[in-house]
Amino acid sequence: MGKKSYLMGIDVGSTNIKSAIFDLNGKEIAVVAKRLLPTQPFPGWVERDMDTMWEYTVEVVKGSIKQSKINPSQIEGVAVSGQGDGLYFIDKEGRPVRKGILSIDFRATSILKEWEAQGKCDELYPIMLQKPHTGAPVTLLAWMKRNEPDNYNKIRWVIFCKDYINYKLTGVVSTDESDATATLTDPRTRRYEPKILEILGIEECKEKLPPIVPSWELCGRVTKQAAELTGLKEGTPVASGLHDVDATGLGSGCMDHGQLLIILGTWEINQIVLDRVVIDPKRICMTRVHGVPGRWFLLNASPAAATNLNWFIDQLGNEEKLNAEKEGMSAHAYADKVVENIPIGSEGVIYHPFLYGQTGNAYARAGFYGITGRHIRHHLLRAVYEGVAYSTYLQVRQLEDVVKVKEVRIAGGGAKSKIWTKILSNVMNKPIKVPEGSELGAKGVALTAGICAGVFKDHKSALEAFTSVAYEQSPDKDDAKKYEKLYLLFEKTIKYSEPMWEEFGRN
């Protein structure tokens, strides 16, 4: 009997760093995570220490190997996924120039407003098929040039989160197509477009952009030094890796045209797989590269996601916390239990889940509407679940205006809640498939490591072997009709609230 083989996926998210080991059927053998919260030294700044990020990665990789009890020589390949957009910088010595900047950073807001007033965002859209945002690479580079010229001049390589981990593992500097598509490339060619940098006055960065290596191809091998630190075997192949959104798409089994994946996490990201470049004529949705040859994504995103439930439990959910502890379950699981006993529509309460604004409207605010003296706190809790579902459907409808949805899958923390996926299925009046596994980002990127190492022939065969569906949530005909009317009411309350939001925002 030959030795058993395994694959490792390292997922460096915005708040957690995870290492997961899978067998060749996609079964999780070991998962180790460590929390690394970003720092916020000034209002709107969100940063991460790169040395600490590598230190924590070493810990979780070493921990997952120990937990799995396998010989490191059995790991056929490794790949890393990381939070996308934002920027990380290294100098000619390979050292961090400064702390990495995350995509949720807002320090460059004034620069973005200048570009919008000058018409540069509209000029860029036909090239990059998206508009830059405050945490986009080009926006942050422009901010660095203007505000930190000494650091800007020290930059040898402009890279992304996962690329730094790859560099520490292999000694090789590179990026992949999925990360580079974040405002640095023309998605049609999947290559850098110098004109973007020229329009924005940062053309000297052309020489600072690393080689693009497709996600499933070899970017390097584990060095002796990295092997001694992590416990991995020296020479283990390291695939180029993926932006975490792409990795989650693959781990969820999405690579066919028309497949929609809803990632219901801290943010909500909705992405439809494309087999050709499709552009949103309204310029609301962005077109980006999928980490699969001949595939792209049409996507949009919203901060009106699972963070609303976290807020409710943290601020108002003392009962859920206490009862959950008594019953030996998480507060989120207990909240699910409570919500199942409240009728559809929360008996007249509607929630706007805009704690952190609404896509396209920074003035948007959260709020409960329709509360009467007969309502209890549990009605508000269910309204939170429903409000996030309505907001999700609003985003999905924007995508559906451009591309027909053939299938819906869901991932992220919200996907663990059966009542939430049931509500969402009824609101959208579409069946929703829930993929097998809890670490879908790590699974998706481990899959690319398998292709790189020759374990899988191609992406199709890899998905067939490595991914599966745990269950499917189907809409109830009567419930879907009720939600159709409630969704229209949700839209109407937003329309009436917008002037009030702007007043709040200006005062």
N, C-alpha and C positions, 0 to 999 in steps of 0.2 A: 504494500500500500504506500503510495507517494505521500509526501507531506501536504498538509492542508495549507491553503493559501488565503491571505487576507488583504484588505485594502484599508488605508487610513485616510480619513478626511478631517482636516483642521478648519474650524469655522471661527473666524475672528470677527465677532459682531460688534455692535456699538456699546454693549454693556457686558457681554460674556465672551470668554474664549473657551472653545470646546475642542476636544480631540475625541474622535469616534473611530472605532475599528469595526469593520464589517466583514462577514464571510462573503463568498462569491454569489450568494443568493440575496444579498442585501440585508441580512439579519444583523442587528446590532449586537456585537459581542462585548463591547465595553465603551462607556462614555464617561469622560471626566471633564468637568467644567470649573472655571474660576472666574469670578466677577471682577471686572476692571471698569469702574465707572469713570467717565471722562471728567476732566477738571474744567471749571468755568472761571478763569481768573478775572474776567471783566464781563459786564452785561453783553450778551450776544455771542461771546466767545465760547467755543467748545473744543477742547484739545485733549490729546492723549500722549503720554510719554512713551516714546518708541522703544527705549531700552526696557522699560517695565513690561510693555506688550510682548517683547521677545522673551523676557524672563518668565512671564506667566505661560506663554506658549510652551516653553521647555518643560514647565511643571506639568501641564495637562497631557503633553505627549508622553512623558515619562510615566505619569500616573495611569494612562490608558493601557500602556504596554504591561505595566505591573498588574493592573486589574484583570486584563485578558488572560494572563498566564501563558501567553504564547511566546515563541522564540522570535525575536525581531527579524530573523532571516526569512520568516514566513510572510512578512509584509511585502507584497510584490510592488507596491507603489504608494506614493503619498501625494496629496494635492491640498491646496489651501483655498478657501473662499474667504472673502473679507467684505466689510461694509464698504459700499461704493461711494463714488464722488468724494468730496473732501480732497485733501492732498497730504502727502508725506514727502520729505525732502532729504536727500543725502548728499554729502560733499564728495570731493575727489578722493578722500581717504576712506569713504564708505561709512562715515559717521553721520548721525542725524544732524541736520543744520539747526533745527528747532523742533519743538513738539509738533506732532501731526495734528492736522485740523480736520474735524469731522464734517460730514455733509449738512448737519443741522446747525452749523455755525452761521451767524448773521452779521459778522463784522463788516462784510463788504456790501451792505445794503445800499449805502450812498453811491457806490460805484455803479451798482446795477441800475439805480434810478437815473444816473447820468446817461448810461447806455440806452435806456428806454427812451429818454427825452431826445437823444441824438438819433434815434431810429436804428441803432446798431443791432438791437435784439431782433427786429424785423428783418434786417439785412442778413443776419446770421442764420435765421430759420431755414431758408432753402438749402443751406450748406450742411448744417449739423442736424436738421430735422427736429429741432427742439429749441427752446429758449433757455439761455443760461439762467441759473438761479443763484442765490447768495452763496450757497455752499458748493458751487460747481468749480472744477479745476481752473477754468480760465478766469473766473471772477476772483478767486483767491490769489492767483498769480499776479493779477493786476493790483490787488491790494498789497501784496508783498512788495512789488516794485515801488509802489508809492509810499508805503509806511515802514517797511523794513529793508531799505536798500542794501545794507551790509549783508544781511542774511540772504537776500535775493541774489547777490553777486557770488555768494559761496555755493549756491546750488550747482551740483554737477548732474544730478538725476532727479527728475520729477516723477514720482511713483505713487502707487496706491497702497492701501493698507496691506493687502495680501502679498504685494510685491516685496515689502520689506522682510516679511517672514521667509519668503522664497529666497531672498538674498542671504539671510542669515543661515538658512539650511544648505545652500548650494554655493554661495559666493558669486552667483551670477545675477546681473541686473537685467530685468525684462518686465514686461507687462503682458496682458492678454487683450483680445479684441473686445470683450465685454466691459472691462474697466475703461479702456481707452475711448470707448464710444461716448463717455460722459463729457461731451463738448469739445473733444480734441480731434475727432475723426469725422469723415463723411461716412455715415453708416452704409451707404451703397457700395463703397470700395473697401470698407473695413480698414482703412489706412489713414494716417495723419493727414490733415488738410492744412498746409501752411497759411492759406488765406485767412483762416479763422484768427490766427495769432496776429497777422498783419492788420486786420480790421481793428483789433483791440489794442494795438500798440505794444505787444509783448512778443514781437517776432524773434527776439534773441533766444527765446525758449525752444526754438526748433531743435537746437543742438542738445537740449537737456532732456528730450523725450526718449525713453528707452526703447529698444527693439520690441516689436509686437510678436509674440509667440502664441499661436492658437491654443486654447485652454487644454486640449487633450494631447498636445505635443510636449516633448521633453524640454524643460527649461534648464535642467541641471540635475546633479546627483548629490546626495547627502555627503557632506565633507567629513573628514576625520574629526575635526573639532566639533561640528554639530552632532555627530554620532556619539561622541563622548558625553556631551551635555544631555541629549534627549533619550539615549538608549536605542535609537534607530541604528540599523546596520549601515556602515559606511558604503557608499555606492548605490544605495536605494534610489530608484528613479523618482524624480519630483516633476509632476506635470505642471504646466503653466498656471492652471487654476482659474477661478471665476469670481466675478462680482457676486455677492451673496444672493442677490435677487435671481440671477441666472442659475446659480447652484440649486436654489430651492425649487426653481422650475423643473430642472432635470430630476432632482430627488423626488418630485411629485409625479414624474412620468409624463411631463409635457414637452412635446417637440413637434406635434402635428398642427397644421394650419387650423385656426379657429378654436383651439383649446384655450380657455380662459383660466388663469390661476389667480385666486384672491389670496393675498398674504395678509392675514388679519393679526398684526402684531402691534407694537408700539405705534407704528404708522401702518396704514393700510395701503398696499400696493396691488394694483390690478393690471394684469398683463395678458394680452392675447398673442399667441404664437402666430407668426406670419411666414409663409413660404416665399414671399416676395416683399419688396419694400412698399409699404402703404403709408401715405401721408394724410394726416388729419387736416382737411381744408379749413377748419375753424381755428387751427393752431392751438388747441387745448391740450391734446394728447401728444406725447413724444414718441418718436420711432427710434429704437435702439437695437443694437446687435445682440442676438442670442448666442450663447457659447456653443452653438451647433452649426456646422457648415450649412450654408444655404437657408438659415433661419434668422428671423428678426422678431422683435417684440413691438407691439403698439401698447403703450402703457400710460397710466396716470397714477397719482398718489395723493393721499390725504392724511392729515394728522388726526382726523376724527375716527380713531380706531379703538383698539382694546385698552388704550391708556385711560379711557373714560371709566371703564369698570375698575381699573386699579385705583383711580382717584376716588370713586364712590366708596370702595371698600376701605381705603386709607382714611378718608375723612368722615364718612357716615356709617361705616360698616362694623362698628364695634360688636353688634349682635352676631353678625356673620362670623367674626373672628372667634368669639367666645364659644358659640355653638359648634363651630367647625372643630375647635380644639377638643370639646367634649366628645364629639363623634369620631375623632381621629381622621379628619379629612382637611383639605385645604379650604381656606375662606372662599376661593373661587368655586370650588366644587359645591360648597354649601350654598353659595349664591345661585348656582344653577338649580339646585333643589328647590329653593324658594320661588324662583321665577316660573318653574313648571306649574305652580299652583295658582298663578295669577292669569286671568283671562287675556285673550288677544286684545291688543289695543290699550292694555293697562287701564281699562275702564275710563278712557277719556284723557289720559295723560300723554303728552308728546314731549320728547326730549330732543334738544338740538345738541349734538355731540361735538361742539366746536370750542373745546377748552383751549386749544392752541390754534384757533383760527380755522378758516375754511379755504380749500384750494381756490386761489383766485380772489380771495377776500380776507385780507389780514385783520379786518375789523370785526369779523364774525365772533360771536360770543355763544357760550353754552347757556342753556336755560330750560326749565321745566314749564310747560304750558298746560292749562286746563285743570290745575289742582283745585279740588273742593274739600270741604271739611270731612267728607266721608273717606277720603283716600288715606292710606297708610304708607309707611316708608317702602314696603314691598312693591307697591304700584310704581314708585319712582325707580326702583331697581330694575323692574321689567322694562320700564320706559327707556332706560339706558341701553339695554340689549337691543330694543327695537329701533331706537334712534340711530345707533351705529349701523344697523342693517339697512335703514332707509338711506343713510348717507352713502353706504357702499353701493346700493342700487343706483343712486344718483350718478356715481362715478362710472359704474358699469354701463349705464345708458349712454354716456358720452362715448365710450368705446364702441358700443353697438351702432351708433350713428355712422361709424366708419367701416367696421368689419363685423360680419355675422358670427355670432358665438355658436359653436357646435357642441361644446362640452364645458362644464364648469367643475373645477377642482378647488380645494381650499387648503391652506397651510397656515402656519403661525400659531401663536398661543390660543387665539380664538377658535381654531379648528379642533381643539381638545374638548370643547363644550358641545355636547350633542344638542342641547336646547338652543344654543346660539346658531348652529348650522341649520337646525330645523326652522327657526324663525327666518333666517336668511333665505332658505330654499322657498319658503312660502311668500316672502316679500318679492323675490325675483320671479316666482312661479317657474322655477327651473330645478331639475335634479342636480344635486351637488355630490361629487365624489370626494371622499376623504382618504388621502393616501396612507399607506401603512408606514409606521415609523414615527419617531418623535424628533429626530435630528435630520430633517430633510435637506438642509443646506450642506451639512457634512456628508450626507449620503450622495447628493448630486455631484459634489466635487470629488468624492472617492471614486465615483463612477468614471470620471475623466482620467483618474490615475490608473484605473483598470484598462482603459483604452490605450493610454500611454505605455503601459507595461506589457501590452499584447495579450492581456487576459481576455479582453473582449475585442471582437473584430471591428465594430463600429458603434455609433450611438444607438442605433435601433436595437441591435442585439444586446447591448448593455442594459438598455431600459427594460427589455423583455425579461432579462435574468435578474435584474437588481431592484426593480420597483414593482409595486402592486397596490391595489385599492383595498383599504380595510373595510369600508362599508359605503353605501350610497344613501343619501338623504333625499327623499322624494317629496314634492309639495303635495299638500292636501288641497283638493279642489275648492272646498268651502272656505278654508282658512286663507287660501290665496286670494279669493274674491274679497274677503274682508280687508286684507292688507292692501289690495289695490286701491280701495277708497281711502284707507288711512295714509298711504304714501302720498296721495294727491293733497291731503290735508297737511301733511308734513311740508310739502313743497310750498303750499300757500302760506303757511306760518313763516317760512323763511323769507318769502317775498315781502311780507308785511313787517318783518323784523329788521330787514337790512338798513332802512333809514335810522332806526334806533341804534343799531350797532355802530354806525358811522358817528353818531353823536357821542356815544360812549368813547369811541376811539380818539376823537378829537379833543376830549376834555381830560 
